[in-house]
Amino acid sequence: MASKDFYETLGVARDASAADIKKAYRRLAKEFHPDRNSDGAAEEKFRELSEAYQVLSDSQKRAAYDQYGAAAFDGSGGGGGFEGFGATFADVFDEMFGQFRGRRSGTGGQTRGGDVRYNLEITLEDAFRGRTTQIRVPSTVGCDACGGSGAAGDSRPTSCDTCNGVGRVRAQQGFFTIERTCPACHGAGQVIKNPCGACGGAGRVHRDRSLSVKIPAGVEDGTRIRLAGEGEAGVRGGPPGDLYIFLALKDHRLFQREGRNLYCRVPIPMTTAALGGTIEVPSLDGGRATVSVPAGAQAGRQFRLSGKGMPSLHGSGPAGDLYVQALVETPVNLDKKQKELLRDFEAASTGGRTSPESEGFLEKLKEFWHDLKDGT
């Protein structure tokens, strides 16, 4: 054993607590671990840190070291050498680096089933009213023949002799203790000597399931609905996963949606826009509403119908509004008389009073051309 001061190696005081010693070792071990540090001296430094921690983390060995120094562990001082180092190092390595190797499987190989995603397309009317619908989900379910155990008949899975039911095995390779998934049971901790013929020992089979899904009123595009325990069956009796339903709204032929508000573009005759009048517009609840159009309404003007939009999800707030946008329609397919009437109207429209925006634009255009001509 090296004769270096173990306290100095870990960078702690001689009266440091066990927690401080462990904290110092964790920090330095991460820095100098050969898998993370390619420096040639890192492996030797890591070995020194591990030697120091193996002694100072054990209260009896630490007491012997404080009294006799490193001589307490030379094989004659009663320290017992480093026969216990492998287990100590592996435990700390598990704690620090376990995330790189994955988690151990549960006792008996029981593993939670995977979550399942299902995409469901619905109409805007479905989102407005809410509805209950049936879906068929391809998934895995527990095998009825073996009850999910994976074993045929009255037989049962037995503990793996290679790993003693742990699911992982350790092997000493020089200085290091390496832990890996048990090759005999593949991490399950159990083996099936007489597998079920229906599921091949998996404990679950593929099967489509029919489920009833309640879609609440007010849902938006992309809303996720979670059905707990309706995902894939667990392995060998493990708990099932969850089913996540993602909603997508189809485009509507009349309405566009933005949050809780609805928008509807309604064409109106030029005469109605000029003289004023009323138009009839639909609402998503199936009803109709009458909108008064004032004389001289311009294209793009919006009319707001309060509370005629989408309901709030779970009644968390007021309903949205319906915005009706007027699209003034230019007459087409005019006969001779209609054209003459429009020409007479054009001739009578002087002074810019009937088309103030057009006249205003023409004035700005004249000023623009004049400035260009003068070079200003």
CORCOR-V146056 format. One record per residue. RES is the residue in one small letter. SS is DSSP state (2 for helix, 1 for strand, 0 for the rest). Layout:
res->[RES;RES]
ss->[SS;SS]
This chain:
res->[m;a;s;k;d;f;y;e;t;l;g;v;a;r;d;a;s;a;a;d;i;k;k;a;y;r;r;l;a;k;e;f;h;p;d;r;n;s;d;g;a;a;e;e;k;f;r;e;l;s;e;a;y;q;v;l;s;d;s;q;k;r;a;a;y;d;q;y;g;a;a;a;f;d;g;s;g;g;g;g;g;f;e;g;f;g;a;t;f;a;d;v;f;d;e;m;f;g;q;f;r;g;r;r;s;g;t;g;g;q;t;r;g;g;d;v;r;y;n;l;e;i;t;l;e;d;a;f;r;g;r;t;t;q;i;r;v;p;s;t;v;g;c;d;a;c;g;g;s;g;a;a;g;d;s;r;p;t;s;c;d;t;c;n;g;v;g;r;v;r;a;q;q;g;f;f;t;i;e;r;t;c;p;a;c;h;g;a;g;q;v;i;k;n;p;c;g;a;c;g;g;a;g;r;v;h;r;d;r;s;l;s;v;k;i;p;a;g;v;e;d;g;t;r;i;r;l;a;g;e;g;e;a;g;v;r;g;g;p;p;g;d;l;y;i;f;l;a;l;k;d;h;r;l;f;q;r;e;g;r;n;l;y;c;r;v;p;i;p;m;t;t;a;a;l;g;g;t;i;e;v;p;s;l;d;g;g;r;a;t;v;s;v;p;a;g;a;q;a;g;r;q;f;r;l;s;g;k;g;m;p;s;l;h;g;s;g;p;a;g;d;l;y;v;q;a;l;v;e;t;p;v;n;l;d;k;k;q;k;e;l;l;r;d;f;e;a;a;s;t;g;g;r;t;s;p;e;s;e;g;f;l;e;k;l;k;e;f;w;h;d;l;k;d;g;t]
ss->[0;0;0;0;0;2;2;2;2;2;0;0;0;0;0;0;0;2;2;2;2;2;2;2;2;2;2;2;2;2;2;2;0;0;0;0;0;0;0;0;0;2;2;2;2;2;2;2;2;2;2;2;2;2;2;2;0;0;2;2;2;2;2;2;2;2;2;2;2;2;2;2;2;0;0;0;0;0;0;0;0;0;0;0;2;2;2;2;2;2;2;2;2;2;2;2;2;2;2;2;0;0;0;0;0;0;2;2;2;0;1;0;0;0;0;1;1;1;1;1;1;1;0;2;2;2;2;2;2;0;1;1;1;1;1;1;1;1;1;1;1;1;0;0;0;0;0;0;0;0;1;0;0;0;0;0;0;1;1;0;0;0;0;0;0;0;0;1;1;1;1;1;1;0;0;1;1;1;1;1;1;0;0;0;0;0;0;0;0;1;1;0;0;0;1;0;0;0;0;0;0;0;0;1;1;1;1;1;1;1;1;1;1;1;1;0;0;0;0;0;0;0;0;1;1;1;1;0;0;0;0;0;0;0;1;0;0;0;0;0;0;0;1;1;1;1;1;1;1;0;0;0;0;0;1;1;1;1;0;0;1;1;1;1;1;1;1;1;1;2;2;2;2;2;2;0;1;1;1;1;1;1;0;0;0;0;0;1;1;1;1;1;1;0;0;0;0;0;0;0;0;1;1;1;1;0;0;0;0;0;0;0;2;2;2;0;0;0;0;0;0;1;1;1;1;1;1;1;1;0;0;0;0;0;0;2;2;2;2;2;2;2;2;2;2;2;2;2;0;0;0;0;0;0;0;2;2;2;2;2;2;2;2;2;2;2;2;2;2;2;2;2;2;2;0;0]
